[in-house]
Amino acid sequence: MLCFVVITAGGGSASACSCVGFTDPEAFARARAVFTGTLVSIEELPTDNYSSTDPQRLVFEVAEVFKGEAAARQTIVTEREGASCGLEVTGPGPFLVFTEPDPFTISGIQPGELYAGMCGGTHPLADGAVPAAFGQSQPPGPASAEPPLASTGADGDGVRWLIPIGAALIAIGAIALRPRWSRPRGE
């Protein structure tokens, strides 16, 4: 087995995610939905094992929609950490949010949720100005029903049943394969 170890000195952070920079018009052209909004909450999804690729939900209060569809309270699913290209936002915003067209890298997305990652172009809307090329905005759709965290069906939840079944199969195998001691007849 070949193993690589990376040691870093100092307080820098390592990141495995590498993005191609997009201008706002380029990010707009490739996005599924584009909206402005403020961050309401970040919800970690329960998992059995911690991974930077575990999904988390970011809930935005949507102000304006410029492309696609977004609910008044829109849930964005992303990876937990930026090292895995998860969307990293700080503070309430407002933000210009570009959602990705295909959430191929993450599981647990429920109907009505969108995916956004670090490389999609989302950024703080510092001056409140959206490029004129985006056209006229539309109001967000009706408020979405946010799925409860415990019933998301995320990959970590689906594995929990394997432990008791595995233990039962091991016990059955041990019983079936145990040496058969026989007593001599007549005792």
ZIMONOR-V305672 format. One record per residue. N is the residue number from 1. PSI is psi in degrees with one decimal (NA if undefined). D_FIRST is the distance of its C-alpha to the first C-alpha in Angstrom with 2 decimals. Layout:
n=<N:N>
psi=<PSI:PSI>
d_first=<D_FIRST:D_FIRST>
This chain:
n=<1:2:3:4:5:6:7:8:9:10:11:12:13:14:15:16:17:18:19:20:21:22:23:24:25:26:27:28:29:30:31:32:33:34:35:36:37:38:39:40:41:42:43:44:45:46:47:48:49:50:51:52:53:54:55:56:57:58:59:60:61:62:63:64:65:66:67:68:69:70:71:72:73:74:75:76:77:78:79:80:81:82:83:84:85:86:87:88:89:90:91:92:93:94:95:96:97:98:99:100:101:102:103:104:105:106:107:108:109:110:111:112:113:114:115:116:117:118:119:120:121:122:123:124:125:126:127:128:129:130:131:132:133:134:135:136:137:138:139:140:141:142:143:144:145:146:147:148:149:150:151:152:153:154:155:156:157:158:159:160:161:162:163:164:165:166:167:168:169:170:171:172:173:174:175:176:177:178:179:180:181:182:183:184:185:186:187>
psi=<136.4:132.1:134.9:137.7:131.8:124.4:129.2:147.5:148.6:-170.6:14.6:162.4:146.2:147.6:132.4:-7.9:130.6:124.2:148.6:129.1:133.4:142.5:163.5:-44.2:-35.7:-43.5:-38.5:-44.6:-34.2:-7.6:151.6:-43.4:147.8:129.7:163.5:147.4:171.5:147.8:123.4:-44.3:159.3:124.8:117.7:134.3:138.1:135.3:160.7:-35.8:140.3:132.8:146.6:-15.6:-3.3:143.7:152.2:158.8:131.1:124.7:123.8:141.3:111.3:131.4:-51.4:145.8:128.5:-19.0:142.2:-153.7:139.0:140.8:163.8:-35.7:98.2:131.5:129.2:129.1:136.6:170.0:152.9:-33.0:152.8:-26.3:-25.9:23.7:21.5:149.3:123.6:114.2:145.5:133.8:176.6:-19.4:-155.6:159.0:152.1:111.6:125.3:116.8:150.4:148.7:-28.8:111.9:58.2:-16.1:0.4:148.5:168.1:9.9:129.7:160.4:135.6:-13.0:154.7:162.9:138.6:143.8:176.4:-32.7:0.4:-15.1:-5.3:137.0:163.2:144.2:78.2:-49.5:2.4:1.5:128.8:138.7:136.4:-27.2:-16.8:-16.4:-167.5:136.7:160.3:154.2:154.5:161.1:-176.5:156.3:137.7:153.7:115.6:129.0:144.2:142.6:-36.7:-20.1:33.8:-22.9:20.9:155.5:-39.0:-33.9:-33.9:-13.2:-17.3:-33.7:-17.5:-32.0:-53.9:-33.7:-42.1:-43.0:-41.1:-41.7:-37.9:-42.8:-42.8:-42.5:-40.9:-40.2:-43.2:-32.6:1.0:149.5:138.3:106.0:128.9:144.7:145.7:144.7:145.2:-4.1:NA>
d_first=<0.00:3.79:6.48:10.13:13.04:16.54:19.45:22.90:26.19:29.33:30.23:28.87:26.92:23.87:24.17:21.94:25.11:26.94:30.41:33.03:36.28:39.05:42.71:44.51:46.13:42.79:41.19:44.38:44.24:40.74:41.16:42.03:44.23:45.42:47.27:48.32:47.98:47.28:44.34:45.60:42.51:38.74:37.54:34.04:33.16:32.11:28.52:26.63:23.56:23.89:22.38:23.79:24.26:26.50:29.98:33.00:36.63:38.86:42.53:44.91:48.70:49.48:52.47:52.57:50.80:50.68:48.65:47.69:48.27:47.51:49.07:51.04:48.20:45.07:41.63:38.67:35.20:32.31:28.83:29.03:27.86:28.40:24.73:24.39:27.70:29.86:33.51:34.39:38.11:39.98:43.43:45.71:46.30:47.96:45.15:45.19:42.60:41.10:39.34:36.76:37.88:34.86:32.75:29.79:27.19:28.60:29.79:32.77:35.47:38.85:41.92:43.62:40.61:39.28:35.94:35.65:32.77:32.52:32.86:36.01:38.51:39.73:41.40:44.21:47.64:49.09:52.55:52.85:53.35:51.65:51.89:55.10:53.25:51.79:55.30:57.13:55.19:55.63:55.70:52.70:52.95:53.71:51.53:48.45:47.72:44.53:42.40:41.93:38.51:38.13:38.66:36.49:34.26:31.20:27.87:27.47:30.87:30.19:27.29:29.44:31.04:27.81:27.64:31.07:30.73:27.39:29.04:32.05:30.15:28.37:31.82:33.44:30.82:31.27:35.01:34.96:32.76:34.38:36.21:39.77:42.01:45.42:48.54:51.00:53.91:56.99:55.61>
